[in-house]
């Protein structure tokens, strides 16, 4: 997959519906997330690896890691509402969730 294709796919990840300012919730722009993920992929840090996304929010980095061939992705966040949104997006797109 090319970086631009990844960026287009990541633009579909939902933004937090009601961000909590105290938790510093903001969405990483798809272009930046795609650049970071693609760089990690090129360095051999994603494909066939277990990836952990701490403070995952709605899961833009988790989704990117799945698209780039991660063996397994674990996303963690303190906000139960945002985790619910991430799980809904994952289920809708047939991504494996636990």
Residue frames relative to the residue before (quaternion, step in Angstrom):
aa qw qx qy qz dx dy dz
X 1.0000 0.0000 0.0000 0.0000 0.00 0.00 0.00
X 0.3875 -0.7087 0.5416 0.2328 3.54 -1.03 0.80
X 0.6560 -0.5387 0.3642 0.3833 3.55 -1.22 0.55
X 0.6503 0.5186 -0.3209 0.4529 3.60 0.94 -0.82
X 0.6260 0.5242 -0.3347 0.4704 3.61 1.04 -0.74
X 0.6353 0.5221 -0.3201 0.4705 3.57 1.00 -0.83
X 0.6357 0.5362 -0.3226 0.4519 3.57 0.95 -0.89
X 0.6531 0.5131 -0.3134 0.4604 3.60 0.91 -0.88
X 0.6600 0.4972 -0.3055 0.4731 3.60 0.96 -0.82
X 0.6804 0.5000 -0.2912 0.4496 3.59 0.97 -0.84
X 0.5577 0.6042 -0.3913 0.4133 3.59 1.18 -0.40
X 0.6413 0.5436 -0.3115 0.4430 3.58 1.23 -0.42
X 0.5080 0.6297 -0.4353 0.3948 3.61 1.23 -0.25
X 0.4571 -0.7226 0.4398 0.2746 3.61 -0.70 1.03
X 0.4423 -0.6499 0.5502 0.2816 3.52 -1.23 0.59
X 0.6148 -0.5281 0.4047 0.4236 3.62 -1.14 0.42
X 0.4476 -0.7125 0.4757 0.2564 3.61 -0.77 1.06
X 0.7936 0.0274 0.0180 0.6076 3.57 0.93 -0.91
X 0.1587 -0.8255 0.5350 0.0839 3.61 0.21 1.24
X 0.3231 -0.7262 0.5801 0.1780 3.53 -1.12 0.79
X 0.4052 -0.7550 0.4543 0.2437 3.63 -0.36 1.19
X 0.6417 0.5406 -0.3319 0.4311 3.61 0.98 -0.77
X 0.6993 0.4386 -0.2642 0.4989 3.58 1.19 -0.49
X 0.3755 -0.7597 0.4522 0.2783 3.56 1.36 0.12
X 0.2312 0.7929 -0.5240 0.2080 3.55 0.88 0.98
X 0.2210 0.7273 -0.6256 0.1758 3.52 -0.74 1.11
X 0.4751 -0.6817 0.4897 0.2641 3.53 -1.17 0.63
X 0.3793 -0.6787 0.5778 0.2482 3.54 -0.96 0.89
X 0.4774 -0.6716 0.4722 0.3131 3.63 -0.75 0.93
X 0.6099 -0.6002 0.3844 0.3464 3.57 -1.03 0.86
X 0.6325 0.5429 -0.3401 0.4353 3.60 0.98 -0.77
X 0.6789 0.4736 -0.2877 0.4817 3.59 0.93 -0.87
X 0.6466 0.5163 -0.3194 0.4620 3.59 0.93 -0.90
X 0.6503 0.5153 -0.3139 0.4615 3.60 0.93 -0.87
X 0.6430 0.5231 -0.3196 0.4591 3.59 0.99 -0.82
X 0.6684 0.4955 -0.2949 0.4698 3.58 0.90 -0.93
X 0.6820 0.4883 -0.2851 0.4639 3.57 0.85 -0.99
X 0.6659 0.5044 -0.3063 0.4564 3.58 0.89 -0.92
X 0.6329 0.5203 -0.3268 0.4710 3.60 1.00 -0.77
X 0.6560 0.4995 -0.3099 0.4734 3.60 0.91 -0.91
X 0.6246 0.5385 -0.3254 0.4626 3.57 1.05 -0.79
X 0.6757 0.4984 -0.2948 0.4562 3.59 0.88 -0.94
X 0.6755 0.4723 -0.2849 0.4893 3.59 1.14 -0.61
X 0.5372 -0.6549 0.3879 0.3634 3.59 1.28 0.01
X 0.5125 0.6866 -0.3864 0.3416 3.58 1.23 0.37
X 0.7119 0.4286 -0.2704 0.4862 3.63 1.20 0.14
X 0.7004 0.4945 -0.3031 0.4159 3.58 0.58 -1.11
X 0.8533 0.0311 -0.0938 0.5120 3.55 -0.87 1.14
X 0.5517 0.5882 -0.3965 0.4386 3.60 1.19 0.51
X 0.4213 -0.6161 0.5788 0.3286 3.53 -1.33 0.20
X 0.1312 -0.8098 0.5717 0.0167 3.55 -0.66 1.18
X 0.1573 -0.7714 0.6117 0.0772 3.58 -0.96 0.91
X 0.1283 -0.7808 0.6107 0.0303 3.56 -0.85 1.08
X 0.1182 -0.8143 0.5678 0.0238 3.57 -0.20 1.31
X 0.7858 0.1310 -0.1563 0.5839 3.56 -0.75 1.06
X 0.1206 0.8835 -0.4460 0.0776 3.54 1.09 0.83
X 0.2700 -0.7607 0.5492 0.2166 3.60 1.10 -0.45
X 0.7913 -0.2503 0.1960 0.5222 3.58 -0.88 -0.88
X 0.6343 -0.6403 0.2754 0.3344 3.58 1.27 0.23
X 0.2317 0.8093 -0.5203 0.1438 3.61 1.06 0.49
X 0.6906 0.4477 -0.2926 0.4868 3.62 0.92 -0.78
X 0.6071 0.5456 -0.3471 0.4618 3.59 1.08 -0.69
X 0.6589 0.5027 -0.2991 0.4729 3.57 0.89 -0.95
X 0.6530 0.5213 -0.3107 0.4530 3.57 0.92 -0.88
X 0.6486 0.5159 -0.3122 0.4644 3.56 1.00 -0.83
X 0.6183 0.5291 -0.3388 0.4722 3.59 1.05 -0.75
X 0.6735 0.5025 -0.2983 0.4526 3.57 0.85 -0.96
X 0.7310 0.4190 -0.2377 0.4833 3.59 1.07 -0.68
X 0.6874 -0.5700 0.2633 0.3650 3.56 1.19 0.53
X 0.2744 0.7618 -0.5421 0.2248 3.59 1.11 0.51
X 0.5218 -0.6338 0.4785 0.3117 3.56 -1.08 0.76
X 0.7696 -0.1009 0.1210 0.6188 3.55 1.02 -0.92
X 0.1216 -0.7816 0.6081 0.0679 3.57 -1.08 0.72
X 0.1122 -0.7748 0.6211 0.0365 3.54 -0.94 0.99
X 0.0870 -0.8034 0.5886 0.0223 3.58 -0.66 1.12
X 0.0747 -0.7992 0.5964 0.0046 3.57 -0.93 0.95
X 0.1256 0.7646 -0.6269 0.0813 3.55 -1.05 0.80
X 0.5169 -0.6629 0.4583 0.2886 3.58 -1.15 0.62
X 0.6714 0.5060 -0.2779 0.4648 3.59 1.18 -0.60
X 0.3645 -0.7640 0.4944 0.1974 3.58 -0.44 1.23
X 0.6297 0.5462 -0.3416 0.4342 3.61 1.05 -0.68
X 0.6847 0.4750 -0.2850 0.4737 3.55 0.97 -0.84
X 0.5976 0.5363 -0.3533 0.4800 3.58 1.15 -0.59
X 0.6266 0.5330 -0.3327 0.4611 3.59 1.02 -0.80
X 0.6484 0.5067 -0.3124 0.4746 3.59 1.00 -0.82
X 0.6492 0.5125 -0.3134 0.4665 3.59 0.98 -0.83
X 0.6582 0.5035 -0.3065 0.4683 3.59 0.96 -0.86
X 0.6282 0.5308 -0.3339 0.4606 3.58 1.01 -0.79
X 0.6590 0.4958 -0.3073 0.4749 3.59 0.92 -0.90
X 0.6505 0.5171 -0.3165 0.4575 3.59 0.94 -0.88
X 0.6687 0.4975 -0.3022 0.4627 3.58 0.91 -0.90
X 0.6389 0.5334 -0.3169 0.4549 3.59 0.95 -0.89
X 0.7652 0.3552 -0.1806 0.5057 3.59 1.02 -0.77
X 0.4721 -0.7204 0.3999 0.3134 3.57 1.32 0.35
X 0.3307 0.7027 -0.5509 0.3055 3.57 0.97 0.86
X 0.5204 -0.6349 0.4528 0.3478 3.61 -1.02 0.66
X 0.0105 0.7924 -0.6095 0.0220 3.57 -0.89 0.94
X 0.3055 -0.7424 0.5691 0.1780 3.52 -1.22 0.57
